[in-house]
Amino acid sequence: MTRHAVATLMPLMVTVPIVAACILIALEGRLPRRVIDLLAITTTAAVTVLAALLLAHCHGRAVNWIGGWHPAHGLSAGIPLIADPLSAGLALLAAALMTCALLYSWHYFSSAGGRFHALMLLFLAGMAGFALSGDLFDMFVFFELMGAAGYALTGMRIEDKTAVQGGLTFGIINSFGAYLSLTGLVILYSVVGQLGLPQLGTALRHHHPSTLVVASFVLIISGLLVKAGVVPFHFWSADAHAVAPTPVCVLFSGVMSQLGLYGAARVYWIIFSGTIPRADVSRGFIVVGALTAVLGATMCFAQRHLKRLLAYSTIAHIGLFTIGLGALSPDGTGGTALYVAGHAGVKAALFLLVGIMLNRYGNVDEVRLYGCGKQERGLAVLYFLAALGLADLPFFGTSLGRSTIEDAVGAAGYPWAPALFVLVSAVAAGAVLRAGMRVYLGLGPPPEPGPAAAGEETSGAEAERETPALSRTPATMTAAIVILLGGALAAGVLPGAMDAFVAAGHRFTDASGYIGQALFHTQVTALRLPPPVGWTVHGTGLGLLSAALAVCFALLGIYARRLPAAVQAAGRPGVPVMRGLHRLHSGHIGDYIAWLLTGVAGLAALIGLPLL
């Protein structure tokens, strides 16, 4: 494909789903349900193909100045779309997950007409536009398009008050985060007078990190980290996952939160890497990432409500991804990208499997579902395979990506990273395995009537069927799960996969190349990559250790009450801690806003105080 043809793919990836959404809305009530499903899936599949073509032919980077407003002498009033392998790959991931979510949804929401599908297509347009945008304000616009669609999808079942509350929490917290980013954007515009990423990067390169510049960075990053759901900006996430339709949870956990981290990394590398010291930014990312990973894993293990359990598992992994990006190195960025791809496959498959439980049994409380899935051998195999992939079992992409991140973070001066990664992955995956062992294998004591254990969160009214019960699991649902797990496994075993992701990380962190190609039409330079990387004995061993520990944690959760009295007594000091963490997640929006502002202040202290 010619360079012009490749560049033309980018606006199509945004406009095609928007046009299809408009058609569905305009013809609502006049199209048969099967036509609506077919149109939506065909559209997302087309965007997936476009993204795959873009990834295969961008040859370093592809640049498209919308409307032909090309830059002159390094300045332009035009709006660029810029793709490199990592951004194109992220757009491909979003489109592929959306296709699987809609394939799974073939029998969902018959009463919603085309509104559900239209909102999903607008969600996809926002994700693709955000990943490819080369303009800071347009990144904000596309992210808010995602937020608006996500808000509507979360609270779609207006007859359910918990869904409405979850949607409002999602909308208010994310809107507040957007105001923070917009404020930082306005401050930055007042300093530079530009909004394009390459123009801002040129203007701020070797610029003194003044108070206004640092404040703009902290505010913009804070808004993006709200979308990502890092601590203490994470409070909306579990509430939204608990009530959002299962196909929407696939997008929240598989790609939307990761896009927040992508935006934070993109903003730093292109705009601020030449002005704010790298050590200060790295420290901020590492600290919030470690806090997020530990809290997410701890809260995950305390859940009985399976959608909340998976949501906190996502928060834990978002923390690990943040640590990987916090290494601020090409290898760390490439390893994080691979970890994200593998995690998206296994976590999306787990959400879809939980959705099948919800449809069949009308509940997602692991204790109440005790033994219900003993006859579902095929689904049990898929569930445990996905859970072990979440535990970084070789040879999933999660394990290979984690191994690369550990090396990069260790080289950055944080030797404790491997231990943290193994422990967090094992605890989060152990909770998932524990639920599967109870539901599909009937392990442990049968449930007894009575209150939950201290600190253990139970299922509430939100655990009702999303749709009328199906007599059998449709082939489309199973196919979507198999495709997702196959993709997660392929990311780890395809020859050269890790080398491709590391090369993408090097291209992503090459701010000079990004600016030069976008503004000055310089040629793509060849990268000097490190020796090929892949599976190592050390990385494979840690993956096996993580999976083994996950099984141990699962069995510990099931048989905790049968442990010797001395062992149980040793764990009692943790009960007040769990109760305190539960109280922090109160569900009150005012509390969440207070923690959000605390997070902004903490991030400012981590990054800004050393510059004073």
C-alpha positions in Angstrom: 0.0 0.0 0.0 1.1 3.6 -0.7 1.8 6.0 2.1 -1.3 8.0 1.2 -3.5 4.9 1.2 -2.2 3.9 4.6 -2.8 7.3 6.0 -6.4 7.2 4.6 -7.2 4.2 6.8 -7.1 6.3 10.0 -10.1 8.6 9.4 -12.0 5.6 8.1 -11.5 3.8 11.4 -13.3 6.7 13.2 -16.0 7.6 10.6 -17.2 4.1 9.7 -18.5 3.2 13.2 -20.0 6.7 13.6 -21.9 6.5 10.3 -23.1 2.9 11.2 -24.3 4.2 14.6 -26.2 7.0 12.9 -27.9 4.5 10.6 -29.0 2.3 13.5 -30.4 5.2 15.4 -32.2 6.6 12.3 -33.8 3.2 11.5 -34.5 2.2 15.1 -37.7 0.1 15.2 -37.7 -0.5 11.5 -34.8 -3.1 11.2 -35.1 -6.7 12.3 -32.9 -7.6 15.3 -30.7 -10.0 13.2 -30.1 -7.2 10.7 -29.0 -4.9 13.5 -26.7 -7.5 14.9 -25.2 -8.2 11.5 -24.7 -4.5 10.7 -22.9 -3.8 14.0 -20.7 -6.9 13.8 -19.8 -6.2 10.2 -18.9 -2.7 11.0 -16.6 -3.7 13.9 -15.1 -6.4 11.8 -14.4 -3.9 9.1 -12.7 -1.6 11.6 -10.6 -4.6 12.8 -9.5 -5.2 9.2 -8.6 -1.6 8.7 -6.6 -1.5 12.0 -4.8 -4.7 11.0 -3.9 -3.2 7.6 -2.7 0.0 9.3 -0.5 -2.0 11.7 0.9 -4.1 8.9 1.8 -1.1 6.6 2.5 1.9 8.8 6.3 1.2 8.5 7.2 3.1 11.6 4.6 5.8 11.5 1.8 7.0 9.3 0.6 10.7 9.4 -2.6 12.2 8.1 -3.3 15.9 8.4 -7.1 16.1 8.2 -8.3 18.3 5.4 -4.8 18.7 3.9 -3.8 21.3 6.5 -0.1 20.4 6.4 2.4 22.1 8.7 4.7 24.8 7.4 8.0 25.7 9.2 7.0 23.4 12.1 3.6 25.1 12.7 0.1 24.1 11.7 -3.6 24.9 12.4 -4.5 21.4 11.2 -5.4 18.3 13.1 -3.2 15.2 12.7 -3.9 11.6 13.0 -0.6 9.7 13.7 -0.2 6.0 13.9 2.8 4.0 15.1 2.9 0.3 15.8 1.7 0.7 19.4 -1.2 3.0 18.8 -2.3 1.1 15.7 -2.1 -2.1 17.8 -4.1 -0.6 20.5 -6.8 0.4 18.0 -6.7 -3.1 16.6 -7.2 -4.5 20.2 -10.2 -2.2 20.7 -11.8 -3.2 17.5 -11.2 -6.9 18.0 -12.6 -6.8 21.6 -15.6 -4.9 20.3 -16.2 -7.6 17.6 -16.1 -10.4 20.2 -18.4 -8.4 22.6 -21.0 -8.0 19.9 -20.6 -11.6 18.7 -21.3 -12.6 22.3 -24.3 -10.1 22.4 -26.1 -11.8 19.5 -28.9 -12.9 21.8 -28.6 -9.9 24.2 -30.9 -6.9 24.8 -33.7 -7.7 22.4 -35.7 -4.8 23.9 -33.0 -2.2 23.3 -33.5 -2.0 19.6 -30.4 -0.5 17.9 -29.5 1.8 20.8 -27.2 -0.7 22.5 -25.3 -1.4 19.2 -25.2 2.3 18.3 -23.6 3.2 21.7 -21.1 0.4 21.3 -20.1 1.7 17.8 -19.7 5.2 19.2 -17.6 3.7 22.0 -15.4 2.1 19.3 -15.1 5.4 17.4 -13.9 7.1 20.5 -11.3 4.5 21.3 -9.9 4.4 17.8 -9.8 8.2 17.6 -8.1 8.5 21.0 -5.4 6.0 20.1 -4.6 7.7 16.7 -5.0 11.4 17.6 -2.0 13.6 17.4 -3.8 16.6 19.0 -4.2 17.0 22.7 -7.7 18.6 22.5 -8.9 15.9 20.2 -7.6 13.3 22.5 -9.8 14.9 25.2 -12.8 14.9 22.8 -12.4 11.3 21.8 -12.0 10.2 25.4 -15.1 12.0 26.4 -17.0 10.4 23.5 -15.9 7.1 25.1 -17.0 8.4 28.5 -20.4 9.5 27.3 -21.1 6.1 25.6 -19.7 4.2 28.6 -22.0 6.2 30.9 -25.1 5.4 28.9 -24.1 1.8 28.5 -23.5 1.3 32.2 -26.9 2.8 33.3 -28.7 1.2 30.3 -31.1 -0.8 32.5 -32.9 2.2 33.9 -35.5 0.0 35.7 -32.6 -1.2 37.9 -31.7 1.4 40.5 -28.3 -0.1 41.1 -27.5 0.3 37.4 -28.6 3.9 37.4 -26.4 4.5 40.5 -23.4 2.8 38.9 -23.9 4.8 35.8 -24.1 8.1 37.7 -21.0 7.2 39.7 -19.2 6.4 36.4 -20.4 9.7 34.8 -19.7 12.0 37.6 -16.3 10.8 38.6 -15.1 10.5 35.0 -16.5 13.9 34.2 -14.6 15.4 37.1 -11.5 13.8 35.8 -12.2 15.3 32.4 -12.4 18.8 34.0 -9.0 18.2 35.5 -7.5 17.3 32.1 -9.3 20.2 30.4 -7.9 22.6 33.0 -4.4 21.3 32.4 -4.9 21.6 28.7 -6.0 25.3 29.0 -3.0 26.1 31.2 -0.7 24.4 28.6 -2.3 26.4 25.8 -1.8 29.6 27.7 1.9 28.9 27.9 2.6 27.5 24.4 -0.3 28.6 22.2 -0.5 25.2 20.5 -2.5 22.0 21.1 -0.9 19.5 18.6 1.3 16.9 20.3 4.3 17.5 18.0 4.0 21.3 18.2 3.8 21.1 22.0 6.7 18.8 22.1 8.8 21.1 20.0 7.9 24.2 22.1 8.6 22.6 25.5 11.8 20.7 24.5 14.5 21.9 26.8 12.0 24.3 28.4 12.4 25.0 32.1 9.9 23.1 34.1 8.0 26.1 35.4 5.1 25.9 37.9 2.5 26.2 35.2 4.1 23.5 33.0 4.3 21.1 36.0 0.7 21.9 37.0 -0.6 21.3 33.5 1.2 17.9 33.4 -0.2 16.8 36.8 -3.8 17.9 35.9 -3.7 16.3 32.4 -2.2 13.0 33.8 -4.7 13.0 36.7 -7.6 13.1 34.4 -6.2 10.2 32.3 -5.4 8.2 35.4 -9.1 8.6 36.5 -10.1 6.8 33.3 -7.4 4.2 33.9 -8.7 3.6 37.5 -5.4 3.8 39.4 -5.5 4.3 43.2 -7.0 6.6 44.5 -8.9 7.4 41.3 -10.3 3.9 41.0 -13.4 4.0 43.2 -15.9 4.3 40.2 -14.5 1.2 38.5 -15.9 -1.7 40.6 -19.3 0.0 40.9 -19.5 0.4 37.2 -18.4 -3.1 36.4 -20.9 -4.6 38.8 -23.9 -3.2 37.0 -22.7 -2.7 33.4 -23.8 -5.3 30.8 -21.3 -8.0 30.5 -20.2 -7.1 26.9 -19.5 -3.6 28.2 -17.4 -4.9 31.0 -15.2 -6.6 28.4 -14.4 -3.1 27.0 -13.9 -1.4 30.4 -11.5 -4.0 31.6 -9.9 -5.0 28.3 -9.1 -1.7 26.7 -10.7 1.5 28.1 -8.7 1.6 31.3 -5.5 0.7 29.4 -6.2 3.6 27.0 -6.0 5.9 30.0 -2.5 4.7 30.7 -1.6 4.9 27.0 -2.7 8.6 27.0 -0.6 9.3 30.1 2.5 7.7 28.5 1.9 9.4 25.1 1.5 12.9 26.7 4.7 12.4 28.8 6.9 11.1 26.0 5.9 13.5 23.3 5.1 16.7 25.2 6.9 16.7 28.6 9.9 14.3 28.3 12.1 17.2 27.3 11.2 19.4 30.3 10.2 17.4 33.4 13.0 15.2 34.8 12.5 11.6 34.0 13.3 10.4 37.5 10.5 12.4 39.0 7.9 11.1 36.6 9.1 7.5 37.0 8.9 7.7 40.7 5.3 9.0 40.5 4.2 6.2 38.2 6.0 3.5 40.2 4.5 4.6 43.5 0.9 4.9 42.3 1.3 1.7 40.3 2.5 -0.3 43.4 -0.3 1.1 45.5 -2.9 0.2 42.8 -1.5 -3.3 42.4 -1.6 -4.1 46.1 -5.0 -2.6 46.9 -6.6 -4.1 43.8 -5.3 -7.6 44.6 -6.3 -7.3 48.3 -9.9 -6.2 47.4 -10.1 -8.8 44.7 -9.5 -11.6 47.1 -12.2 -10.3 49.5 -15.0 -10.5 46.9 -17.8 -13.0 46.4 -19.6 -11.0 43.6 -17.8 -12.3 40.5 -18.1 -9.1 38.4 -16.7 -7.0 41.3 -14.0 -9.6 41.8 -12.9 -9.4 38.1 -13.1 -5.6 38.3 -10.6 -5.4 41.2 -8.4 -7.9 39.4 -8.3 -5.4 36.6 -7.4 -2.6 39.0 -4.5 -4.8 40.3 -3.2 -5.4 36.8 -3.6 -1.7 35.9 -1.2 -1.1 38.8 1.3 -3.6 37.2 0.9 -1.9 33.8 1.6 1.5 35.4 4.8 0.1 37.0 5.8 -1.2 33.6 5.3 2.2 31.9 6.9 3.9 35.0 10.2 2.3 34.0 10.2 4.9 31.2 12.1 2.7 28.9 11.4 1.2 25.5 11.6 -2.4 26.8 9.2 -1.6 29.7 6.8 0.0 27.3 6.9 -2.9 24.8 6.6 -5.4 27.6 3.6 -3.6 29.0 1.9 -3.5 25.6 2.3 -7.3 25.4 1.0 -7.8 28.9 -2.0 -5.6 28.1 -2.8 -7.7 25.0 -2.6 -11.0 26.9 -4.6 -9.6 29.8 -7.3 -8.3 27.5 -7.9 -11.8 26.1 -8.1 -13.7 29.3 -10.0 -11.1 31.3 -12.5 -10.5 28.5 -13.0 -14.3 28.3 -13.6 -14.5 32.1 -16.2 -11.7 32.0 -18.1 -13.5 29.2 -18.0 -16.7 31.2 -19.4 -14.9 34.2 -22.0 -13.4 31.9 -23.1 -17.0 31.0 -23.4 -17.8 34.7 -25.5 -14.7 35.3 -27.8 -15.5 32.4 -28.2 -19.2 33.4 -28.4 -18.9 37.2 -29.5 -15.3 37.8 -26.6 -14.7 40.2 -22.9 -14.1 40.3 -22.2 -14.8 44.0 -19.6 -17.6 44.1 -21.0 -19.1 47.3 -24.6 -19.2 46.1 -23.4 -20.8 42.8 -21.6 -23.6 44.7 -21.6 -26.7 42.5 -23.9 -25.2 39.9 -21.5 -25.7 37.0 -20.5 -29.4 37.6 -22.1 -30.5 34.4 -20.6 -27.6 32.3 -17.3 -29.3 31.5 -16.5 -27.3 28.4 -17.1 -24.0 30.1 -15.1 -25.2 33.1 -12.1 -25.9 30.9 -12.3 -22.5 29.3 -12.7 -20.8 32.7 -9.7 -22.5 34.4 -7.6 -21.9 31.3 -8.4 -18.2 31.4 -7.8 -18.1 35.2 -4.3 -19.7 34.8 -3.6 -17.2 32.0 -4.4 -14.4 34.4 -1.9 -16.0 36.8 0.8 -15.6 34.1 1.1 -19.3 33.3 3.5 -19.9 30.5 3.0 -19.7 27.5 0.3 -16.9 27.6 1.1 -13.4 26.5 0.6 -12.3 30.1 3.6 -14.3 31.2 5.9 -13.1 28.5 4.9 -9.5 28.9 5.3 -9.7 32.7 8.8 -11.2 32.4 9.9 -8.3 30.1 8.5 -5.7 32.4 10.2 -7.2 35.5 13.6 -6.9 33.7 13.0 -3.3 32.6 11.8 -2.2 36.0 14.7 -4.0 37.7 17.1 -2.2 35.4 15.4 1.1 36.3 16.5 0.6 40.0 13.5 -1.3 41.5 14.8 -4.9 42.2 11.6 -5.7 44.2 9.4 -5.7 41.1 9.5 -9.4 40.3 8.3 -10.3 43.8 5.5 -7.8 43.7 4.4 -9.0 40.2 4.3 -12.6 41.2 2.5 -12.0 44.5 -0.2 -9.6 42.9 -0.8 -11.9 40.0 -1.1 -14.9 42.2 -3.5 -13.3 44.7 -5.8 -11.9 42.0 -5.8 -15.1 39.9 -6.2 -17.1 43.1 -9.5 -15.4 43.8 -10.7 -16.2 40.3 -9.6 -19.9 40.6 -11.3 -20.1 44.0 -14.6 -19.1 42.5 -14.2 -21.6 39.7 -13.3 -24.4 42.1 -16.5 -23.7 44.0 -18.8 -23.2 41.0 -17.5 -25.9 38.6 -15.9 -28.4 40.9 -18.0 -28.0 44.1 -14.8 -27.9 46.3 -15.0 -26.8 49.9 -17.8 -26.9 52.4 -21.3 -26.3 51.0 -22.7 -22.8 51.7 -24.3 -22.2 55.1 -27.0 -19.6 55.7 -25.8 -16.6 57.6 -23.7 -13.4 57.2 -20.5 -13.3 55.2 -17.1 -13.4 56.8 -15.6 -10.1 58.0 -14.4 -8.0 55.1 -16.1 -10.3 52.5 -18.3 -8.5 50.1 -21.4 -10.3 48.8 -23.7 -10.1 45.9 -26.5 -7.6 45.9 -29.5 -6.6 43.8 -27.1 -5.9 40.9 -26.7 -9.7 40.5 -29.9 -10.2 38.5 -30.2 -11.5 35.0 -29.3 -9.0 32.3 -31.5 -10.8 29.8 -34.1 -13.6 29.8 -32.6 -16.9 30.6 -31.4 -19.0 27.6 -32.0 -22.7 27.5 -28.5 -23.4 26.2 -25.3 -21.5 25.6 -25.4 -20.2 22.0 -22.4 -21.1 19.8 -21.7 -17.3 19.3 -21.0 -16.9 23.0 -18.7 -19.8 23.1 -17.0 -18.7 19.9 -16.2 -15.3 21.3 -14.6 -16.8 24.4 -12.5 -19.3 22.4 -11.3 -16.4 20.1 -10.3 -14.3 23.0 -8.3 -17.1 24.7 -6.7 -18.1 21.4 -5.5 -14.5 21.0 -4.1 -14.4 24.5 -2.2 -17.6 23.9 -1.0 -16.5 20.4 0.5 -13.4 21.9 2.9 -15.6 23.9 3.8 -18.3 21.4 3.9 -16.7 18.0 7.6 -16.4 16.8 8.9 -12.9 17.1 5.9 -11.6 19.1 8.1 -10.1 21.9 10.5 -8.6 19.4 7.6 -6.9 17.6 6.3 -5.4 20.9 9.7 -4.2 22.0 10.2 -2.6 18.6 6.8 -0.9 19.1 8.0 0.3 22.5 11.2 1.8 21.0 9.1 3.6 18.3 6.6 4.8 20.8 9.3 6.4 23.0 11.1 8.0 20.1 9.8 11.6 20.6 12.2 13.2 18.2 11.2 10.8 15.4 7.5 11.4 16.1 7.9 15.2 16.0 10.2 15.1 13.0 8.0 13.0 10.9 4.8 14.8 11.8 6.0 18.4 11.4 9.0 18.3 9.1 8.3 15.2 6.9 11.6 13.5 7.9 12.0 9.9 6.9 11.5 7.1 9.3 14.8 6.1 10.8 15.8 2.5 11.4 15.8 1.4 15.0 18.8 0.0 16.8 17.1 -2.8 18.7 18.6 -4.9 21.5 19.3 -8.6 20.8 16.1 -10.7 20.3 14.2 -11.5 23.5 11.7 -14.2 24.3 11.1 -16.9 26.8 13.8 -17.3 29.4 14.3 -19.9 32.1 14.0 -17.2 34.8 10.8 -15.7 33.3 9.2 -19.1 32.7 10.1 -20.2 36.3 8.4 -17.1 37.8 5.4 -17.7 35.6 5.1 -21.3 36.9 5.6 -20.0 40.5 2.8 -17.4 40.0 0.4 -20.0 38.7 1.3 -22.5 41.6 0.8 -19.8 44.2 -2.5 -18.8 42.6 -3.7 -22.4 43.1 -2.5 -22.3 46.7 -4.3 -19.0 47.4 -7.5 -20.5 45.8 -7.4 -23.5 48.1 -6.6 -21.3 51.1 -9.7 -19.2 50.4 -11.9 -22.3 50.1 -10.6 -24.2 53.2 -9.6 -21.2 55.4 -12.1 -22.2 58.1 -10.5 -25.7 58.3 -7.0 -24.4 59.1 -5.5 -24.9 62.5 -6.7 -22.4 65.2 -3.2 -21.0 65.5 -3.1 -20.2 61.8 -6.5 -18.6 61.8 -5.4 -16.5 64.8 -2.4 -15.2 62.9 -4.7 -13.9 60.2 -7.1 -12.0 62.6 -5.1 -8.7 62.6 -6.0 -8.4 58.9 -9.7 -8.4 59.6 -9.9 -4.7 60.8 -7.8 -3.7 57.7 -10.3 -5.4 55.4 -13.2 -3.7 57.1 -11.4 -0.4 56.8 -10.8 -0.9 53.1 -14.5 -1.9 52.6 -15.6 1.3 54.3 -13.4 3.3 52.0 -15.3 1.9 49.1 -18.5 3.4 50.4 -20.4 4.0 47.2 -20.8 7.7 48.1 -19.8 10.0 45.2 -18.7 12.8 47.6 -16.2 10.4 49.2 -14.8 9.4 45.8 -14.4 13.0 44.8 -12.5 13.7 48.0 -10.1 10.8 47.3 -9.7 12.0 43.7 -8.6 15.4 44.9 -6.2 13.7 47.4 -4.8 11.7 44.5 -4.1 14.9 42.5 -2.4 16.5 45.5 -0.3 13.3 46.0 0.7 13.1 42.4 1.7 16.8 42.5 3.8 16.1 45.5 5.6 13.1 44.0 6.4 15.0 40.7 6.4 18.7 41.6 8.0 19.0 45.0 11.4 17.7 43.9 11.5 20.5 41.3 11.1 23.3 43.9 
